[in-house]
């Protein structure tokens, strides 16, 4: 793939639905000021300034719907999944009163929502955009530069910081009929590592997939998520969290509001 092969078509945002359907909302905790917040554990704070977890999913086949329809389905199902994973719609914020970083998903912190990027990939090489994307999906080549173009950027260098972003990329071509059939599409996801690990991200992706397929993030075998870090118990948890935060993010106060 050549440099800068992906062109961003639009950037919008998705907010959680008002209700989560059959799956209960994520369990967190309430801060001293009444906001919906999750205080990070001493495990989490080590990842406050690290690069996000990024995953790329490819879908291929003649049965894929036209791109506008596909985008609409992904947006609505994302909103349904976020209703069950409310903290993923929030932001990492430094709270001076608490002296640490919290995951804030209060009504004031959620807007404008999760960044949703629509993009097109157009290759300048002899290989068509379709075939180039198929090669990446088949793991024939490991092109880090191409991967980074197909996953969304997530600003983690300063606070408040969003914790989730999504990018949907299609080949930049139209078929002979001029319609929006895609044949292959890439769905890139970036999530802040201080908020979720790889297993947690897979649980969210399963819920999002269930919402797209059956209209609800509550599918058989999927348990409702919990974000309550109070379940991680240690006699020196607050002391360790403060110390690890200073070690991993020594300039945090300089970039926080």
N, C-alpha and C positions, 0 to 999 in steps of 0.2 A: 504494500500500500504506500502511496506517496504521502508526503507531508501535508497536513491539514486537508484531509480528504472529506471531512465531515462538515457540513454547513448547517448551522442552527436555523431552523425555520421559525420557531416561536418558543417563547418561555412564558408559561403560565403557572398557576399555583392551585393545589387541591387541598381543600379543608375537609376534616372529618364530617361524616354524616352526623345528624343530631342524635341518632340512636344507633346501637350496634347490633340490631337484629336479635338473634338468639344467643349470641355470645356476650357475656357480661363485659363491661369496660375493664380496662387494665387496672390492676390494683396498685396504688401508689401510697402516698402519705400526704398529709396536709401540713404546710409550713406554719410558722408562728403567726404570720400575717393572714392566714386563711387561704392562701393560694394553693393550687394543686402543684406540688413539687415533689421531686424525688431527690433525696440527698445521696450523692455518690458514695459508694463504699471505698475503702482504702485500696481495693483491687482496681476500681474504675478510674480513680484519679490519675493513675500512672499513664492513662491513654488520652488524657485531655488534649494534649498537643500533638498527638500522633496522627498519621495519615488514616483516613477512613477505610473501613472494609468495603471492597468493591467487587461486585459480581456481575457477570454478563450472561444473559440467557438468549438463545437463538430459537426462533420458530420458523419452520419452513413448510410449504405445501400449497397446493392449489386451493385448498379449502380456507385459507386465510382470507378474512373479509377485506373489503376496500379499506385503505388506510384511515380515512376519516371515521369510519365505523369502528375500526380497531382502537383508535385513540379514544373515542368516546367510551367504549367498553372498559378500557384500562383506567380511564379517569374515574368513572363511576364506581368501579370495583375497588379502586384504591381508596376512595372516600369511605366506602363501607368497611374496608380492612382497618383504616386509621381509626374508625370509631371504636374498634376493639383494642387498638394499640395506640391510645391517645397520646402517651408521652412521645411517640415518634413524630408527632405533629408539632411538638414544642421546640424549645431552644435550651442550650446550655448557657447558664447565666451565672455570673459571680454575685453572690449575696454577701455584702459586707457585714450584715447583722449576724450571719451564720459563720462567716469567715471561710467559706468554701464555695465550691461550684455545685449548683443544683440543676436538675433537669426540670425546667419550668414549662408546664403545659396548661397554665391558666388561660382564661378567656383573653387576657391581654397579650399573652405570649404567642399564641397559636397563629394569628394572622401574620402574613398573608397565606400561610399554609406551606405545604411541601412543594418544592420546585419541581415542575413537570416540563421537561424539555422535549420538543419535537425536532427531529433532525433528519437530514438526507445524506447518504454516502454516495459520492460520485468519484469513480476512479479515473485517473488520467492515463493509466496503463492500458495495455492491450487487453488484459483480463477485464471482463465486465464487472460492474458493481455487484451484480448478483453472484457471480462466481467467486469474487473476492470475499464476500461475506460468507459464502458457503464454506470456503477453505478455512476461514477462522473458526467457524462452527464445528468443522470436522477435526480441529486441532492439528491440521497439517503443518501449520507454521505458528511460531510464537512471536507475534509482532507486538511488543509492548507499546510502541507508539500508537498503533491502530487501536489497541485495547483502551488506552487512555482517552482516545477521541470518542469512544463508544460508551463510556461511562460518564455520568455527570460530575461536574466539579462540585465540591462541598467545602465551603470556606470554614476551616477549623483553626485558623491562625489567630482569630480574635473573638472576643465575646461581646454580646450574645452570638452564639453560633447555632445554625440549624443542624439538625441531626439526621435528616434523611433527604435525599434527592433522587429523581428518576429521570431517565432519558430513553426515549423510543426512537429508533433510527431505522429508516427504510432505504432501499436503493434509490438513487436519484434518476429514475427513468420511468417512462410510461409504456404500456404495451401498445400493440398496433391499434387497439380500439380506443386508446387515449384515456382509459379509466384508471382508477387508483388501486388496481390489484398489485400486490407487493411481492408475493411469492416467498419472501424471506424478510424477517424483521428481527432487530436486536433490541432487547430490553435491558438497559444498564441500571444498576442500583448502587448507590453509595450511602453508607450509614456510619455515623460517628462511632468509633471504637470504644469510647467511654460509656456509651449507652447500650451497646449490644455486642455479643460475640458472634462467631459464625453460626452456631447452633440456633441462637435467637433469631438471626436473620432468616434462616431457613424456615423457622416457625411462622415468621411474618409472611414470607413468600407463599407458604402453603395456604395461609388464611386469605391472602390476596387472590391466589389462584381459585380457591373455593368460592370467593365472592364473584369472580368473573364467570365461573361455570354454573353455579346454582343460585347466585344472588345473595349469598350470605357467607360471612367469614367463618361461621360455625359449621364445620364439616365433621363427619364421624372420625374419631381418633385425634381431633385437635382440641387441646386443653386451652382454657382462657389464660392469657399471659399474666404474669405478675412482675411488677417493677420495684417491689418493695425491698430495698436493700437492707432493711432492718432484720431480714432473715439471715443475713451474714453476721454472725456474732463473734466478737472478739473483745476482751477486756480493755484493750487500748485502741479500739477502732477509730475514734475521733482523733486521737493523737497521731496515729499512723496515717490517717487520711490527710491531715494537715501537713505532716512531714513529707509524704510522698508527693503532694501537690506542689510544695516548694521546690522539691528536687526535679520534678518532671516539667514544671511550668514556672520557672523563676521570675519571668517578666509578666506574669498574668495580670498583676495590678496595673501595668502600663497600657494594656490593650483593652481593659474592661471599662465600661462606662462609669 
